Amino acid sequence: MRSWAEARLVLAGVLRTLGAPSELGFGAEACEEAALPTRLRLSGLGLRGELPVRLCRLTSLTELQLACNGLTALPDALGELRGLTALLVGRNELVALPEALGRLARLRELQAFDNRLAALPDAITRLADLTLLNVSGNQLRALPGAVGELARLVVLFAVANPLGAGEARRVRASLPRCLVAC
C-alpha cells in the first residue's frame, strides 16, 4: 500500500499532466515529470461527488481503481478510456453507471459492488470482452435482458440485490457457461 505522501505525488503528476493546478491542497510542481499512467489507483482517498471529467483525458489507462470513496456519479466521458480493461468502482455511492460504458470495448473486469445501483445500463451488453462482472450489494431488481449475449463472461456476482427468484433463474439460464451467484 502506498503512503499518503506517495499517493499525493502520483496524483500531483497526473494533475500536472492534465494541466490542472493543485486543487487538492498540494502543488503539482511536486512531480518534475509525469509519464502517462496505465494504471491509476485512487481507491480509499475520500473522493466525493462526480468523478472529474479531466481524468477521462488519461486515454493511456488500462486500469482505473476508484473503490472505497464517496463517488456518486461517473461522467459520460468515461467512454473515452477505450483501452480500459479493468474498472473498479465498488464501495461508492453510485446510483447509475453511464451508457458510455458500452464504448469500453476492451473492458474485461467491472467491479461495481456495494453501491446504490437500481439498474444497469443496456450498454453493458456491448462489452464483448467482459469476463468478470460484480454488481453485488446494490438495489438491482433485474439485469439487462441481453446479459446472456456476453459470451466471454465467466463470473457474474449479483448477490445481495433484491432480484426475484424468477430473475435469478433467467440470468442463470442465459449464461450456462458462467459462474453465476445471485
Wavefront OBJ file of the C-alpha trace (Angstrom):
o trace
v 0.000 0.000 0.000
v 1.242 3.458 -0.836
v 1.762 6.093 1.771
v -0.232 9.324 1.607
v 2.921 11.161 0.517
v 3.468 8.767 -2.400
v -0.196 8.921 -3.390
v -0.085 12.707 -3.353
v 2.979 12.734 -5.611
v 1.372 10.378 -8.103
v -1.829 12.391 -8.139
v 0.134 15.624 -8.453
v 1.882 14.209 -11.518
v -1.420 13.178 -13.050
v -2.929 16.602 -12.394
v 0.120 18.283 -13.906
v -0.152 16.062 -16.975
v -3.768 17.126 -17.328
v -2.844 20.774 -16.918
v -4.802 21.078 -13.700
v -3.435 23.276 -10.942
v -3.443 21.980 -7.421
v -6.972 21.677 -6.146
v -6.110 19.067 -3.587
v -4.016 21.267 -1.332
v -0.569 20.401 -2.679
v 1.484 21.699 -5.565
v 1.582 19.882 -8.885
v 5.183 21.049 -9.105
v 5.990 18.314 -6.606
v 6.401 15.992 -9.551
v 9.002 17.146 -12.069
v 7.912 14.997 -14.956
v 4.998 12.603 -15.135
v 4.633 9.793 -17.613
v 1.083 8.973 -18.568
v -0.025 6.128 -16.323
v -1.621 2.893 -17.471
v -2.983 2.125 -14.000
v -4.473 4.733 -11.732
v -5.221 3.747 -8.144
v -7.400 6.282 -6.400
v -9.180 3.903 -4.045
v -9.866 4.994 -0.488
v -8.904 8.638 -0.975
v -12.237 10.096 0.127
v -13.209 11.320 -3.348
v -16.768 12.688 -3.315
v -19.372 13.623 -5.895
v -18.828 13.071 -9.610
v -15.510 11.833 -10.932
v -13.776 14.809 -12.585
v -14.139 14.684 -16.376
v -10.484 15.640 -16.838
v -9.392 12.231 -15.509
v -11.014 10.775 -18.619
v -8.302 12.507 -20.676
v -5.878 9.845 -19.464
v -6.514 7.688 -22.507
v -3.438 5.575 -21.725
v -5.278 3.968 -18.789
v -5.906 0.241 -18.830
v -6.953 0.008 -15.170
v -8.865 2.541 -13.108
v -9.351 1.856 -9.392
v -11.827 4.141 -7.658
v -13.169 1.828 -4.945
v -13.952 2.878 -1.379
v -14.661 6.535 -1.992
v -17.860 8.575 -1.926
v -18.367 8.905 -5.673
v -21.994 9.470 -6.681
v -21.580 9.625 -10.476
v -19.241 8.729 -13.309
v -19.112 11.081 -16.310
v -20.092 10.095 -19.844
v -16.514 10.979 -20.791
v -15.538 7.668 -19.172
v -16.318 6.151 -22.563
v -13.205 7.869 -23.937
v -10.966 5.482 -21.971
v -11.103 2.984 -24.838
v -8.071 0.992 -23.644
v -9.568 0.330 -20.209
v -9.592 -3.366 -19.302
v -10.493 -3.042 -15.596
v -12.824 -0.590 -13.887
v -13.111 -0.927 -10.121
v -15.777 1.328 -8.626
v -17.029 -0.819 -5.745
v -17.965 0.646 -2.361
v -19.006 4.074 -3.542
v -22.404 5.758 -3.649
v -23.082 5.406 -7.369
v -26.760 5.459 -8.316
v -26.152 4.751 -12.023
v -23.464 3.752 -14.471
v -23.212 5.834 -17.658
v -24.420 4.466 -21.013
v -20.971 5.471 -22.298
v -19.688 2.370 -20.511
v -20.703 0.475 -23.634
v -17.862 2.166 -25.564
v -15.231 0.411 -23.424
v -14.840 -2.449 -25.901
v -11.730 -3.868 -24.189
v -13.202 -3.934 -20.678
v -12.738 -7.366 -19.112
v -13.448 -6.622 -15.443
v -16.173 -4.423 -13.990
v -16.417 -4.290 -10.198
v -19.365 -2.101 -9.170
v -20.371 -3.840 -5.935
v -21.737 -2.109 -2.812
v -23.171 0.963 -4.486
v -26.756 2.180 -4.878
v -27.354 0.981 -8.435
v -31.037 0.378 -9.202
v -30.369 -0.672 -12.808
v -27.510 -1.423 -15.155
v -27.332 0.378 -18.492
v -28.320 -1.727 -21.508
v -24.984 -0.652 -22.998
v -23.278 -3.115 -20.669
v -24.326 -5.872 -23.064
v -21.971 -4.373 -25.703
v -18.924 -5.252 -23.557
v -17.988 -8.300 -25.624
v -14.676 -8.905 -23.783
v -16.191 -8.743 -20.278
v -15.172 -11.797 -18.241
v -15.987 -10.660 -14.681
v -18.956 -8.589 -13.578
v -19.520 -7.931 -9.867
v -22.641 -5.934 -9.059
v -23.346 -7.455 -5.637
v -24.755 -5.315 -2.856
v -26.799 -2.908 -4.945
v -30.535 -2.334 -5.419
v -30.893 -4.285 -8.665
v -34.252 -5.941 -9.270
v -33.261 -7.119 -12.752
v -30.268 -7.372 -15.047
v -30.372 -6.282 -18.699
v -32.336 -8.764 -20.785
v -29.439 -9.290 -23.186
v -26.916 -10.142 -20.446
v -26.786 -13.648 -21.913
v -25.098 -12.203 -25.012
v -21.920 -11.616 -23.012
v -20.285 -14.721 -24.484
v -16.945 -14.287 -22.672
v -18.464 -13.673 -19.244
v -17.023 -16.251 -16.848
v -18.113 -14.861 -13.458
v -21.191 -12.845 -12.563
v -21.732 -11.856 -8.927
v -25.080 -10.240 -8.175
v -25.728 -11.379 -4.588
v -27.339 -9.068 -2.007
v -29.657 -7.492 -4.573
v -33.467 -7.697 -4.490
v -33.536 -9.942 -7.581
v -36.556 -12.179 -7.566
v -36.178 -15.953 -7.896
v -37.515 -15.799 -11.466
v -34.940 -13.211 -12.469
v -32.118 -15.220 -10.931
v -33.259 -18.330 -12.864
v -33.469 -16.331 -16.111
v -29.936 -14.985 -15.665
v -28.512 -18.423 -14.839
v -30.252 -19.982 -17.842
v -28.983 -17.255 -20.188
v -25.364 -17.782 -19.052
v -24.911 -21.582 -18.937
v -21.075 -21.462 -19.089
v -20.747 -18.739 -16.482
v -20.421 -18.980 -12.693
v -23.478 -17.005 -11.611
v -24.076 -16.062 -7.987
v -27.300 -14.167 -7.432
l 1 2 3 4 5 6 7 8 9 10 11 12 13 14 15 16 17 18 19 20 21 22 23 24 25 26 27 28 29 30 31 32 33 34 35 36 37 38 39 40 41 42 43 44 45 46 47 48 49 50 51 52 53 54 55 56 57 58 59 60 61 62 63 64 65 66 67 68 69 70 71 72 73 74 75 76 77 78 79 80 81 82 83 84 85 86 87 88 89 90 91 92 93 94 95 96 97 98 99 100 101 102 103 104 105 106 107 108 109 110 111 112 113 114 115 116 117 118 119 120 121 122 123 124 125 126 127 128 129 130 131 132 133 134 135 136 137 138 139 140 141 142 143 144 145 146 147 148 149 150 151 152 153 154 155 156 157 158 159 160 161 162 163 164 165 166 167 168 169 170 171 172 173 174 175 176 177 178 179 180 181 182
